[in-house]
Structures are given as C-alpha cells and as structure tokens.
C-alpha cells in the first residue's frame, strides 16, 4: 500500500462517516415527527476481506504466479435501510395523520441509539483524519530524506 492509497482510504472514511453523522442527525431531528421511520446506514468493505475471499485471491495469485496478494481495504456507503421496529401509537383523533380509529403512529427513533451512533461515527471520522495526518507526515519525511 502506497502513500496515495493511504490517502484514498482516509478519504473514503471521511466521506462514509460524515454521511453516518448526517443520518443520525436527521433521525434525531425527526424524533417527534409522526410516521417517520428511522434510517440505518449501510456500509460495506470495498474489497472482499473475508477469509474465503482471501483464499480465492491467494488461489489465483500465490499458486498461479507465486506472489502474495495485496488487499487495499477501504469502506463505502451503499445507502440506508429503514428500521423495522414500529413506532408507538398515540390516540389523537383530530390529527391529519390519524388513521380511521384516531391513532397516529409516532416515530420509531430512539434518541439514545442515534446519539451513540453519532458518537461512534465522530470517532471513526477522527480516526480517518488521523490516518491522513500520519500519511502526510510520512510523505513529508520521505521528501526530507531526498534533500
């Protein structure tokens, strides 16, 4: 993995975790919105880093060519899914969103869960910034060696 690859992994982390923070903020903002369904971010690795995936890569590289494969890593945001839990039903017969029995389905957002998600996403964002800072320091030191 080169310096440029390190910056790319850091960039991917910044992008993905900023989206996680935005989704958590949107969920918290809609805490009292009737019929709002909590969104959950979906993240995936950019490469198959499972044991089976590594063995398949090694099968092609190590046994065929004789080199150990390199897996660069990284993460990508692939969208959101809706939380399947149901929000609480409250009796409000005059509300525009009330059903025929007079009940309104409230949001299924749990503020404690979304606050915890936001804190984890912020820490992961900070870690991605740290990766980029270390890569910057390494590249500056490499330039100083050449002087």
N, C-alpha and C positions, 0 to 999 in steps of 0.2 A: 504494500500500500504506500503510495507516494504522498507527498505533501498536498497536491491538488485533490487527491481522493479524500484526504482528511478534511479539507475544507468543504468538500461536497457532502460528506457525512454530517458535518456540523450544520451546513445549510439546510439539509433535509430535516434534521432535528429541530432547528429553529422554526421552520415552516410548519411542521406537524404539531409541535407543542403549542405554538401560538394559536392554531385552529382549535386545539383542545381547550385552551383557556377561553376562547371566544364562545365555544359551545356551552361550557359551564356557566359563563356569564349570562348567556341567553336563557338557559334553563332557570337560573336564579331570578332573572328579571321577570320571567313568566310564572313565578311561584303561585300567584293568585289569579291567573288567567283561566277562566273556565274552558274546559275541553282541550287545554294544552297538553301535549304528550311529550314527556322528557326525551331528549335526543342523547344517544350514546355514540361517541366517535369510534370508528373502526380503523385500526392501524394494522399494517402488515409489513413484514420484512421485505426488502427489495429483492432479496435472493432467498432460495430455499436453504436455510441453515439448519434444517433438521438432520438427524443422524442418517436417515435414509437418503436425503438429498446429497449429503456429503459423500456417502458411499457411492452413489450413482456418478457423481462428479469424479471421484477417485478412480472408479472403474474405467472411465474414458481416458483420464489423464495419466495416472500412475502406471496402470497396467499396459496401456497402449503406448504412451510416449516416454514414461519414466520420470515424470515431474509431479510434484505435489501441487494440487490445485490451490488457487488463491480465491478466497471469498471476501469481497469487499465490505459487505454489510450495509446497513442503512435502513431507513424506515420511510413508509409512505402513508398518506392519509387517503383512504378509499371511500369515505363517505360516513354517513350516520345511519343508525337504526333506531327505531322507536322502542322505548321501554315498554314491555308488555304488561306491566302492573297497572291495575285500574285505579283511577283517582277516586276520592271519596265523593259520594252522592249527598248533596245538601238540598233540603226542601226549600225552594224559592219559586212559588207558582207564578209570580209576575215577571220573572227574568226572561229576556228574549231567547236565551239558550235552553230554557226549561223544556223537558220532554212532556208528553201528554199527561203524565201523572204529577207534574210540577217539580220534578227533581232536576238539578243541574249537576253534571259531572265536573268536579274540580280537577285541577292539575295534579298529576302524579309525581311532581317534583319533590324530592326530599332535600331540603337545603343543606343538611349536614353531609350528605353524599356528594353533592355538587361542590361544596366548599372543599371537601377533601380531594376531589378530582382536580380542582383548580390549583390547590397547593402542590399536588404531585406534578401537574403539568408545568407549574412555575419552576419547580426544582429541576425537572428534566430540561426545560428551556435554559436554565442557568448552567446545567452541565454541558449542553451543546455550545453555549458561549465559551465555556472553559476549554472545550476541545479546540475551538477555533483560536483561542488565545494561545494555547500551547503550540498549535501548528504554526502560528505567526512567529512565536519566539524561536521555534526550531528553524524556520526558514531564514529569519534574521541572523541566527547564529551560523547557519551554513554559509550565508553571504559573507560574514565576518571572517570565516576560515579562509576564503579565497583572497582576502586582502593581503 
